[in-house]
């Protein structure tokens, strides 16, 4: 039985470790933090005395690898699913974009046509864009989403109320910084290929509790987890065919294979501690090329509920999404009403002091929910996740490495590696599964079971020319 060390306890590392453990291999997972989950984690905020997620994370029906990971560790029942997005305008008017009982991609048209948040020109523009994006964009396209929208006659209403909020939020970047192939992929997966793809799921427990199940899964299968343990380098012993990872204080962790499930900046710092290899400089260049985009969240506790919605898209304001955490996570103390506001691509707002951001939310919320004007804000916290995602501009795939590294029996995982997906939990889960499969095969073991993507509907395949 092979020994594999996974460095990094975020979604990518957990995905790799749990897939390997399920396949019967012995795994040890090393994480420098005192908790699992990486950027998808929770903590007790000292200012408010509450356990909060570092940011609201969502999973969609098209996120097949993330859902397979949840099933594997037994937490899929803790995901609350919704088939609709509610758009709320200033003044409180609501529009629901849901799924009609029609085959994809027709299932979304009735909701779009009924949505009062868009005028007739907006709806026609969006329908034209969706029709054009049914066919995949060439992977080597150098066009940005903003340029494509301009070429395809998108109205100001469609851009401001759909593209900037839904798609730019999903990819966490400005429209002019998003590669068209990734934007088109997101549109097809969420809205066009299948009715199931656009279902949105949120955790009904804090993320720390969700991912603690991964730790229990590993330990129940003979795996080991080491928290508060930073790996600073590793050496390959060719004669013994073993890796020795430096764990500090003169301690070394030995294994037959090594999976580095790290963000690009962490891998860049680790590279000087790894052996020389002809392809190592190229990997260093790939890691150094990427840049981060921040996400900002505002956590608010009121003396009464301000809305009965689980979540909402807020139009024409500073804040993009509202999540009603008191409803989504019913196990919390019910004496206060807890909501979270999220701003994607938050470079400008992230520079604003926290008290000013909280004041803006108090001024903004009554525009959408009248009860917010009567509610008393009891406490609040602002979380700025500066390294939330990596950018996906045109040409970014040239800087995303494959799972196999420049070293023998060493593999790479992380949302920034070449998964075919943008910076999401799904990309992280896919990268972990790919690294686990490569490590198992190279070690002569059976790889983890394949995870299949959702199959586009027959109508979607006909309309897109992909019928086969």
N, C-alpha and C positions, 0 to 999 in steps of 0.2 A: 504493500500500500504506500503510495507516494505521499510525501509531505510537501505542502505548498504554503508559503507565507504570503499573505495579502497585506500590503502596506496602504492604509487608508480606510477609514470606517464610514465614509459617506455612502451615498446610494450606489455608486459604481463598485466600491469595495465590497459592500454587503451583498450586492447582486452576484458578484463573482464568487465570493466565499460560500454563500448559501447554495448556489448552483453546483459547486464542486462537492460540498458536503452531501447534497442529495444524491450525487453521482457516486458516492462511496469513498471519496478521498478525504484524507486527514488534513485539516486546515487550521492554521493559526492566523488570526487577524490582529494587526497592530495599528493603533490609532493614537496620535499624539495628544488629542483632547481627552477630557475625562468622560466623554459621552459619545454615542454613536449618532450618525445621521449627517454629519458634515454641514453643508449649507441648508439642509432640510432637517433642522433640529429645533428643540425648544429649550427654554431656560427660565429660571425664576428671576424675574426682573426686580432688582432691589428697590427701585423707586416706587413700585406699585404693589409689591408682594404677591404677584400673580405669575403662574407659569404661562408663558406665551411662546408662540412659534417665532422663529427669527424672521419669517415672512410667510404669508399664506401661500401654500403650495396646492396645486390642483392636478388631477389626473384625468385624462379623457379616454373615451372608449377606444380610440385608435392607439392608445399607449399599451400595446400588447405585452411588451416585455415588463413594463412596470406592473401591470395587472398580474402577470405570471409570477413575478416576485412576491406580490402581496398574497397570492394564493399559496405559494410555496411556504411562506412563514405563518400562514393562518390568520391574516388580518384583513382579508378582502371584505369580510362582514362589517368592518369598522369604517368602510367608505360609504358615504351618503351620495347617491346619484341623483342628477337632475337632467331632464330632457329639454330644458328651456333656459334662455337668458332673458332677463327682464331689464329693459332700458328705461331709465327714469330721467325725465327732463326737468329743468328748473320749473317750478310750479307744481310738480308732482305727477304729471301725466306719465302713464306707463305704457310701454309697448313690449310685447312678448314675442321673441323669436324662438319658436319651438319646432317640433317635428310632427308633420302631418302623416297619416297612414298611407303614404305614397312611396314608391321606390325611389331610392337616391338616384340622381340629385334633385328630383322633383319634390322631395319631402319638405324642403325648407321654403319653397316658393309661397305657399299660402300665408305662412307667418310673416315673411318679408313684405308681401303685398298688403297685409293688414296693419303693419306697423305704422303708427302715426308719427313716430320719431323721424320718419323719412318721407319727403314729398315724392310726387310721381316721378320727377326727373332723377332723384336719388335712387329710387327703386329700379328704374330702367337701367341706370348706369351700373348698379351692382349686379343686376341680372346679366348684362353684357359681359362684365368682368368675370363672373363665375363661369359663363359659357366658354370664354376664351381660355380660362385656366383649367378646364377639364383636361386639356392635352398638356402633358408635362413639358416644362420649359427645358431647353438644352442645359445640361449640367455645367457647361463651360460658358454660359451667358455671363456677360460682365455688366448687365443692366441692374440698376437698383429698383426697388419697388416704387419709389417716388417717380422715377422717370417713366416706368411702365404705366403707372396710374395717369400721368399726364398724357401719354400717347393714346390711352384708351378712354379718354373723355370722362373721367370720374368727376362728379360734381363736388363743390365745396362741402355740401352736406354729407355725401357719402364718405369723403375723405375724413372729415372731422369726427363724424359720429360712428363710423364703422372701421375704416382702415387704421386710423390713429389709435383708436381705443381697443379694438378686438385683436387685430393682427399685430400692430406695434407692441401691444401688451404681451401677446403670446411670444414674440421674439425679443422683447425688452430692448428696443432700439428705435431711433428715429427712422422714419420712412426712407430717408436718403442714405441710411447706413445699412439697409437690409438687402441682401442678395435676393434677386428675383426668384431663382430656383428654390430657395428655402421658403420664401413667402408663398409661392405657388404650391409647394408641397403641403404647407400648413392648411391652406384653403381646401385642397382636395381631401386631406385626411379629416378635417373637422366638419366640412360642410357638403362635400360632393360625392365621395366614394361610397359611403354607407350611412344608414340611419344611426347605427350604433357609434360611429366614429366621433360624433360631436357631443355625446353624453358627457357631462362634467361631474367628476367625483371629488369630494373633499373629505378629509379625515374627521371622524366624530370624536377623536381624542387628540391631545397634543402630540406633535410629531415624535417627541422623545419616547412617549409611551408606545407609539406605533412601531418604531424601529428597535425598541428593546426586545420585541418579539424575534427579531433576526438574531440577536445575541443568544436568546434561549434556544432557537432552532439550531444554531451552530454547536452549542455546548451539549445539546441532547444527542448530537451525532459525533461526539468525540472531539469536536473542535475546541480551540482555546482562543480567548479574547484578552488582549492586553491593552488597557487604556492608560493614558498619561505616559505613553512610551513613544518617543520620537526616534525614528530611524534616520541616522545622519550619513550613512553610506553603506555600501555592500561590496563584497568581493566574491569572485567566482573561482572556485577551486577546480581546475580542469581535471586533475588526477582523480579526485574523489567525486567529481560531477555534483558538487554541492555549492549552494550559496550560503554566505555568512553575512547576515545583516547586522550592522553596528547599532546597538540599542542603548548606548550610553553606559557610563561607569564601567567600561571594559567588558560589557556583556555582549555576546553575539548570539543571534538566532539562526540556527542552521535549518536548511530545507533543500529539497530537490529542485524546487522552482520558486520563482518570485513574481508576484503581480504588483506592479506599482500603480495603484488606483488613486492618483493624486491630481489636483488641479494643475494647470500648466505652470503657474508661478511656483508652486511647491516642487514640482518635478525639476524646474530650472535650478532651484537651489540645491537639489539633491545630486544633480548630474556630476559636479566636481568630485563627489565621493564614490562614483561608480568607475569601473574599469575603463581603460581606453578601448575604443573600438572605432573602425573606419567611419561608420555611419553616425557616431555620437555627435559630432559637430552639427550635422544636419538636424538632428533631433533638438539640439539646443537652440538652433535658429528657429525651428518651428514653435517651440515653447515660448521663445522671446517675442514672437510676432504678435501674439494675441493681446487683446485689451479687454478690460471689464466694463460692464454697464451696471449701474446700481439700481436697486429697487428700494423704495421707502414705504414703510407701513406705519400707520398711526392707530394705536390701540386706545379705545375710549370706553369708560364704564359710566353709564347713566343711572339715575334713580328709577327709570321706567323704560320700557321698550319704546323704540322710536319707529320701528317698522316690523311688519309680520313676514317680510321677505327673507328667504335664506341668504340670498346674495343679489346684487344688482350692479349694472353698469351705469355710472353716473355721467350724464352728458353735459358738455359745455362748461366744465369746471376744472379746478386744479386736481381733483381726485378722481381716479378712474374706476375703481371697483369698491364695493362695500360688501363685507361678509358679516353676517349676523351670527357671531360666534356663540351667543347664548342659545340659539336654535340649532346651530350645526353641531355644537359640542354640549349636549344636554347634561352631561355629568358634572358640569361646573356649578359653583355656588350660584343659586338662582336669585339671590337678593339684589343683584345689580344686573343691568342689561349691558352686555359687552358686545361691541362692534369693532371691526377692523377695517380701516380704509387703506387701499394700496395704490401707489403711484409707480408705474413702470417707466423705464428710461428716465430716471429721476435725477439726472445730473444737475439741473438747475435747483430743484427743490432740496436736494441733499445738502446744498451749501447754506440753506436757511437754518437759523437756530431752532431747536426743538420747541421752545415756548411760542415762537411765532407761528410755527406749523400748527400747533394745537389750536391757537387762536383762529387761524384760517379755517380749520375744520369746524369749529363752533359757529363761525359765521356762514359757512357753506352748507352744512347739513339741513338747516331749516328751509333752504330753497327747494329741497327734494322731499323732505318728510316734515310735515307741519308739527308733528309731535316733538321733533327735536328742538323746536323753539321753546317748548314748555318744560323739557327735561332738564334736570340739573346734572352737570358733569361732575362726577365724584372724584375721578382720578384719570390720568392719561399717561401714555408713554409713546415715544417715537423711536423706531428702530430703523437705522440706515444700513442696509446690507450693501456695502460698497462693491463687493466682489460677487454679486448675485449671479451674473451670467457672463459669457464671453460674446464678443461681437461676431456677427455673421455677414460681413460685407462681401461684395463680389470677389471671387478668387480665394476665399478663405480655405477651401478644401485642400489647397496646396500645402497648407500648414497644419493639417490634421493627420497625425501619424496612425498607422495601422496598429493592430493589437500586438503583433510581434515586434520586439524591440531590437536594437543593435546587438544585444548580448544573448548568449545561449540560455534557454529555459527562463527567460525573463520577458514579461508581457506588460503591456500598457493598458490602462483603463481610465475612464474619466469622460465626462460629457463632451470634452473638447477633442477627443480622438475621432477617427473617421468612422462615424456611425451612420451617416446619411441624414441625421436629424440635427436641428439646431440645439442651442443650449437649454436643455430641459431635463427633468428627472428621467424621462423616457430614454433620452440619449445616454444618460449615465447608466441606466439599467441595461441597455443594449451593449454598451461597451464592456460592462462587467461580464455579461453572458458570453461575448465574443472572446474575451481574454480567458475565461474559464474553459471554453471549448478548445481553444488552441493549446492551453496548458495540459488539458486531459489527453488530447490526441498525441502531443509530443511525448507524453509520459507513458504512452501505451495503454491508457485507460479509456473506457467508453465516455464520450463527451456528454454533457447535459442534454436533455431532450430539446429538440428544436422548438422554437416559438414562432408560430406563423402570424403574419400580418393579416388584418382584416381583408377579406376579398371584396373588391368593388362590386356593386350590384350589376346585374345584367344590363340594365338601362345605362348606368354610368359607363360600362365598358363599350357599349354600342356608341354612345354619344362621343366618347373620347377616342374612338378608333382603336381600342385595345381589346376587342373581342377576339378570343382565341380559346 
